[in-house]
Amino acid sequence: MSKLFIVNMNSEEKVTYWIKLSDEDLRAGATLLTGGHYLYVGFVCHQCIEKIFKAAYEYQINDIPPYIHDLPRLAKTGNFYDILSEEQIQFINVVNPLNIEARYPEGKTRIAQTLTRKRCEYLLAETKQLQQWIKEKILSKK
């Protein structure tokens, strides 16, 4: 996203923007699962969480989120890592490498072997649960 694009939004619009993108990624993940595109289900799960984390960052810090993809780091810099449960932290550590490694040929084969339909169903369910939790726990405090 261009800095120029987001600069013209107020904080509430930025939060809404990131939430919308996160929702779209979650829907895309379900479509990819149906089509059997398991490698990309993992990638989109990461994207969904990254974007809801960026919404939470904007909400908490009132500034443009950093251009990073590292989920734990994003949560830490957004001042909400400490309220995540141990299970949520474990999950973001599972999803975190799916963003970068799924983009490059040497990582695709290795990751594709681990992403079965059952595993992707789990990833999507946990992604949805974490996304909803962020919406309820952090973003509803307006």
C-alpha positions in Angstrom: 0.0 0.0 0.0 1.3 3.4 -0.9 2.0 5.8 2.0 0.4 8.5 0.0 -2.9 6.5 -0.1 -3.1 5.9 3.6 -1.8 9.4 4.6 -5.1 10.9 3.5 -7.1 8.7 5.8 -7.9 9.3 9.4 -7.0 6.7 12.0 -10.5 5.1 12.0 -10.5 4.8 8.2 -7.0 3.2 8.4 -8.2 0.6 10.9 -11.3 -0.1 8.8 -9.1 -0.4 5.7 -6.9 -3.1 7.3 -9.9 -5.0 8.7 -11.5 -5.1 5.2 -8.3 -6.4 3.7 -8.0 -9.0 6.4 -11.6 -10.1 5.9 -10.9 -10.5 2.1 -7.9 -12.7 2.8 -9.9 -14.9 5.1 -12.6 -15.4 2.3 -9.8 -16.0 -0.2 -8.4 -18.7 2.0 -11.7 -20.6 2.1 -11.9 -20.3 -1.7 -8.3 -21.6 -2.1 -9.0 -24.5 0.2 -12.0 -25.5 -1.8 -9.9 -25.4 -5.0 -7.1 -27.5 -3.3 -4.5 -24.7 -3.5 -3.1 -25.6 -0.1 0.3 -23.8 -0.4 -1.6 -20.5 -0.9 -4.0 -21.2 1.9 -1.1 -21.0 4.3 0.2 -17.8 2.6 -3.2 -16.1 2.8 -3.7 -17.1 6.5 -0.5 -15.2 7.2 -1.7 -12.3 5.2 -5.0 -12.2 7.0 -3.3 -12.1 10.4 -0.7 -9.6 9.3 -3.5 -7.2 8.2 -5.5 -7.6 11.3 -2.4 -7.0 13.3 -1.8 -3.9 11.3 -5.3 -2.7 12.1 -4.5 -3.3 15.8 -1.2 -1.5 15.4 -2.9 1.5 13.9 -5.6 1.4 16.6 -3.1 1.1 19.5 -0.3 3.4 18.2 -2.3 5.7 15.9 0.4 5.6 13.2 1.1 3.7 9.9 2.2 0.2 10.7 5.8 -0.7 9.8 6.5 -2.4 6.5 7.3 -5.7 8.1 5.8 -9.2 7.7 7.1 -10.7 11.0 3.9 -11.4 13.0 5.5 -11.6 16.5 7.5 -8.4 15.9 4.4 -6.6 14.6 2.4 -7.6 17.7 5.3 -6.4 19.9 5.7 -3.1 18.2 1.9 -2.6 18.3 1.8 -3.1 22.0 -0.5 -6.1 22.0 1.9 -9.1 22.1 1.6 -9.4 25.9 -2.1 -9.9 25.8 -1.9 -12.8 23.3 -2.3 -16.3 24.9 0.4 -18.8 24.7 -1.7 -20.8 22.2 -2.0 -17.6 20.0 1.7 -17.0 20.2 2.4 -20.6 19.2 0.0 -20.3 16.3 1.5 -17.1 14.9 4.9 -18.7 15.1 3.5 -21.6 13.0 2.0 -19.2 10.4 4.8 -16.7 10.4 7.2 -18.5 8.0 4.4 -19.2 5.5 4.5 -15.7 4.2 8.1 -15.5 2.9 8.9 -19.2 2.3 5.8 -19.8 0.2 7.0 -17.2 -2.3 10.3 -18.8 -3.3 10.9 -22.1 -5.2 13.2 -23.7 -2.6 10.6 -23.2 0.1 7.5 -24.0 -1.9 8.2 -27.7 -2.3 9.1 -28.2 1.4 6.1 -26.3 2.7 3.6 -27.8 0.1 4.4 -31.2 1.5 3.2 -30.1 5.0 0.0 -28.4 3.8 -2.6 -31.1 3.5 -6.3 -30.3 3.4 -6.7 -31.2 7.0 -3.7 -28.9 8.0 -5.2 -26.1 5.9 -8.6 -26.5 7.5 -6.9 -26.1 10.9 -4.9 -23.1 9.7 -8.0 -21.4 8.4 -10.0 -22.1 11.6 -7.3 -20.8 13.8 -6.7 -17.8 11.6 -10.4 -16.9 11.8 -10.5 -17.4 15.5 -7.4 -15.1 16.1 -8.8 -12.5 13.7 -12.1 -12.4 15.5 -10.3 -12.3 18.9 -8.3 -9.2 17.7 -11.5 -7.6 16.5 -13.2 -8.2 19.8 -10.4 -7.7 22.3 -8.5 -4.8 20.8 -10.5 -3.1 18.0 -13.9 -3.0 19.8 -12.5 -0.7 22.5 -13.6 2.5 20.7 
